[in-house]
Structure formats: C-alpha cells, structure tokens
Amino acid sequence: MFNKIFMFCLIFSAWTIALTAETFTLRDNLQEAQTGDYLVIAAGKTNSLMHIYDKRDQSVIIEEIVIPDTKCSQLNWREWVAQNAPGNTSWVLYEIDLNSGQMIRYYSFTKEGWFEIPEADNFLFKLLNLTLTKIPDQLRKRIGTTSFGAIDRRPAWQPRVVLDGKIIRNVPFTAWRTQWPKDNSDLSGKNIEIYLPQDHQLYPAYFPYWLQINGMIGKAKIRVIDSGRSLHSPKPSLDTLSTR
C-alpha cells in the first residue's frame, strides 16, 4: 500500500512539474541584446569574444574574434580589441535573422571575403533554435554534500560572473535543459544544461554563462569568462564591406 501511494505521489509530482514547465529559445532571448554588449566564451583551448556589433529591428550583427587560451592570460579585452586583437586566429562579422535564427551574411576579416555557412555546420544557429525547458529549483544541482535522509538545505550551484575583469559574487541564475537534435554529429541526442543570469539589466543575460553537454568525455563545457557593455570595434560594418 505504501509503495502504491509513493508511486502515485511521484507521478503526480512529475505531472505537475511538466504542466508548469517554462520553455523558450535563445533566439527569443537575443531580442534583448544591446549594441556594444560583449561576452568572452571559453570552450576547449580557445576563447571567443562575441560582440553585439549592431542591433536592428529584425536582425542582430555579431562580431566574433577567436584567440588560443595560451595567448590571452590577463588580457584586458577592451584594449585588445582596440589594438586590432593581436594574436587572434579568426575575426568575423555576421548577421542573424531574429525571427528564424538563420545567418543572413557572413564576412571573414581573416580571409578577407564573404562566405556561406551551411546550417548543418552552424553550431550557433542550432543552439539558438533549441527549445529550452526550465529545471525546477528542487532538481538543480547543489553545492556541497548532505547527509542521507536529511532535509537538503544546500544552496543551488551558480556559475561565476565576471564583468569587465571583476568577479561579481552571488549572482542568481536560472537553469535550463534541452537535447541536441539527432543529426549524426558528435552532439547528436546529447542532453545540455544551460545557465542564464536572472537579472537582464546588469548583465548580457541572453546567452549562456555556462553550457554543459552531458554524455561526452569530461562533460564538455562552454563558459563565459568575462563580459561587459559599450564595447567598440575598429572594423567597418557589413554594409560598408558590401559596397567595396
């Protein structure tokens, strides 16, 4: 009898959570981007500075500069960009349609030309269009350990926020999960956890500050190691480039 009651409560709890689940896409979030926002994203052995070069009614233009992590110790990212990003291995500018998440134009300053990036090879395009489901607070991972049978009072784990090189403590985050589509890629069918700052005014909170891919060796991670606003680029706009 006890087992039946327990199973009923468990099923009812899961059903309630499913009914109240919040969902959205990062493409929806990108509507909040502001010209000048920037995020420095660490993935593997490279760091990528992602800068909102321009924001329009129906699209956003993103500047992306890549540098090996061995060359960017103690970098002041604003000064680095202003000095034409010495040591970078890639510098591109592209426009994304906010309604579809598709890439409209893509220019490489490194290769000095226009390119088309197939959707199948475009990680950002797929990420922006995945449906994210909020992880309920009671199911989030926690800090530290707890005794068996004790009430779990541990605080929820939160990523670190760095703003213009300064660590900002106690920033609350919301946690989300999704699954990569089955596309025969290395990410096919993998579960993904994403963390976004709750405060959308103080930080560029529309892109994951922490993204973890489960089911891969070492649980592959993408994390934001710096961020800020009002960054200026020394490079010309896509419109200027298209008239040359």
C-alpha positions in Angstrom: 0.0 0.0 0.0 2.8 2.4 0.9 4.6 1.7 -2.4 1.4 2.5 -4.4 0.9 5.8 -2.5 4.6 6.7 -3.0 4.4 5.9 -6.8 1.2 8.0 -7.1 2.8 11.0 -5.4 5.9 10.6 -7.6 3.9 10.5 -10.8 1.6 13.4 -9.7 4.7 15.5 -8.8 6.3 14.8 -12.2 3.0 15.6 -14.0 2.6 18.9 -12.1 6.2 19.9 -13.0 5.5 19.1 -16.6 2.4 21.3 -16.7 4.1 24.3 -15.1 7.4 24.0 -17.1 8.7 27.2 -18.7 10.1 27.0 -22.2 11.7 29.4 -24.6 14.6 29.6 -27.2 17.8 31.6 -27.0 16.7 33.2 -30.2 13.9 34.8 -28.3 16.4 36.0 -25.7 18.6 37.5 -28.3 15.9 40.2 -28.8 17.3 41.7 -25.6 20.8 42.2 -27.0 22.2 45.8 -26.9 24.7 47.2 -29.3 28.1 47.1 -27.5 27.5 44.1 -25.3 30.3 41.5 -25.3 30.9 38.1 -23.8 34.2 36.2 -23.8 33.4 32.5 -24.2 35.9 29.7 -23.2 35.5 26.4 -25.0 38.2 23.8 -25.0 41.6 25.5 -25.7 40.2 28.7 -27.4 38.5 31.9 -26.2 36.0 33.7 -28.4 34.9 37.3 -27.9 31.3 37.7 -29.0 30.4 41.3 -29.5 27.0 42.8 -30.4 28.2 45.0 -33.3 24.8 46.3 -34.1 21.1 45.6 -33.2 18.3 46.2 -35.7 14.6 45.6 -35.6 14.7 42.2 -37.3 18.4 41.2 -37.0 21.5 41.4 -34.9 25.1 41.7 -36.2 27.6 39.8 -34.2 31.4 40.2 -34.2 33.4 37.2 -33.2 37.2 37.1 -32.5 39.0 33.9 -31.6 42.3 33.5 -29.8 44.0 30.5 -28.2 43.8 30.4 -24.4 47.6 30.3 -24.2 47.8 33.8 -25.7 45.2 35.6 -23.6 46.4 35.4 -19.9 45.4 38.6 -18.1 44.0 40.2 -21.2 42.1 43.5 -21.0 39.6 42.6 -23.7 38.6 46.2 -24.5 42.2 47.2 -25.1 42.9 44.1 -27.0 40.0 44.8 -29.5 41.0 48.4 -29.8 44.6 47.3 -30.7 43.2 45.1 -33.5 43.2 41.9 -31.4 46.9 40.9 -31.7 47.3 37.1 -31.8 43.8 36.3 -33.0 43.3 33.3 -35.3 39.8 34.3 -36.6 37.9 37.6 -36.9 34.4 37.5 -38.5 31.2 39.5 -38.6 27.8 38.0 -39.3 24.2 39.0 -39.3 21.4 36.8 -37.7 17.7 37.0 -38.5 16.0 37.3 -35.1 12.8 35.7 -36.5 14.4 32.5 -37.8 17.8 32.4 -36.3 19.3 32.0 -39.7 22.6 33.6 -40.8 22.0 36.3 -43.4 25.5 37.5 -44.1 29.0 36.3 -43.0 32.2 38.1 -43.6 35.7 37.0 -42.6 38.3 39.7 -41.9 40.9 37.0 -41.6 40.2 35.6 -45.1 39.1 38.9 -46.5 35.9 37.6 -48.1 32.2 36.7 -47.9 31.2 33.1 -47.0 28.1 31.0 -46.6 28.0 28.7 -43.6 25.7 25.6 -44.1 23.1 25.3 -41.3 24.3 21.7 -40.7 27.7 23.1 -39.7 26.4 26.1 -37.8 26.5 25.4 -34.0 25.1 28.8 -33.1 22.2 28.5 -35.5 21.1 25.2 -33.9 21.7 26.4 -30.4 19.6 29.5 -30.9 16.6 27.4 -32.1 16.6 24.7 -29.5 13.6 24.7 -27.1 14.8 25.1 -23.5 12.9 23.8 -20.5 13.4 25.3 -17.1 14.9 23.0 -14.5 12.8 23.2 -11.3 14.6 24.6 -8.3 14.3 21.3 -6.4 16.0 19.4 -9.2 19.0 21.7 -9.6 22.5 20.6 -8.7 23.7 21.8 -5.3 26.8 23.0 -3.6 28.5 20.5 -1.1 27.1 17.3 0.3 24.2 16.4 2.6 23.5 13.5 5.0 21.3 10.7 3.9 17.6 11.3 4.9 18.3 14.9 6.0 16.4 17.9 4.5 18.5 19.3 1.7 19.2 22.9 2.6 22.3 23.3 0.3 22.2 26.4 -2.0 21.8 25.8 -5.7 25.1 25.9 -7.7 25.6 29.1 -9.6 28.2 29.9 -12.3 30.7 32.7 -11.8 30.0 36.2 -13.3 32.9 38.4 -14.4 32.1 41.9 -15.5 35.0 43.9 -17.1 37.5 41.7 -15.4 35.9 41.9 -12.0 34.3 39.0 -10.3 30.6 39.7 -9.3 29.5 37.5 -6.4 26.2 36.0 -5.6 24.6 36.5 -9.0 21.4 34.3 -9.2 20.9 32.1 -12.2 18.1 30.1 -13.8 18.9 26.7 -15.1 17.6 25.2 -18.3 17.9 21.9 -20.2 17.5 20.8 -23.8 18.5 18.0 -26.1 20.6 18.3 -29.2 18.7 17.0 -32.3 19.7 13.6 -33.7 21.8 14.8 -36.6 24.7 12.3 -36.7 27.1 14.9 -35.2 29.2 14.4 -32.1 26.4 16.2 -30.2 23.6 14.1 -31.6 21.0 13.3 -28.9 23.1 14.7 -26.1 21.5 16.4 -23.1 22.5 20.0 -22.5 22.3 22.2 -19.4 22.3 26.0 -19.7 22.6 28.7 -17.0 21.4 32.3 -17.6 21.6 35.2 -15.2 18.2 36.2 -13.7 19.0 40.0 -13.9 18.6 41.1 -17.5 19.5 44.7 -16.8 23.0 44.5 -15.3 24.5 41.7 -17.5 24.1 40.5 -21.1 21.8 37.7 -19.8 20.6 36.4 -23.2 23.5 34.0 -23.8 24.5 31.0 -21.6 27.2 31.9 -19.0 27.6 28.1 -18.6 26.7 25.4 -21.0 27.4 21.8 -20.2 27.0 18.9 -22.6 26.3 15.6 -20.8 27.3 12.3 -22.2 30.6 13.4 -23.6 34.0 12.7 -22.3 34.7 15.1 -19.4 31.2 16.7 -19.8 32.2 19.3 -22.4 31.7 22.8 -21.1 31.3 26.3 -22.6 31.6 29.1 -20.0 31.7 32.9 -20.1 34.9 34.2 -18.5 34.3 37.9 -19.0 31.5 40.2 -20.1 30.6 43.9 -20.4 28.8 46.6 -22.3 29.7 49.6 -24.6 32.5 47.8 -26.5 33.6 49.5 -29.8 35.0 47.7 -32.8 37.7 49.1 -35.1 36.3 47.2 -38.0 33.9 48.5 -40.7 30.2 47.5 -40.8 28.8 44.8 -43.1 27.0 47.5 -45.1 30.3 49.3 -45.7 32.0 46.0 -46.7 29.2 45.1 -49.1 29.8 48.3 -51.1 33.5 47.7 -51.6 
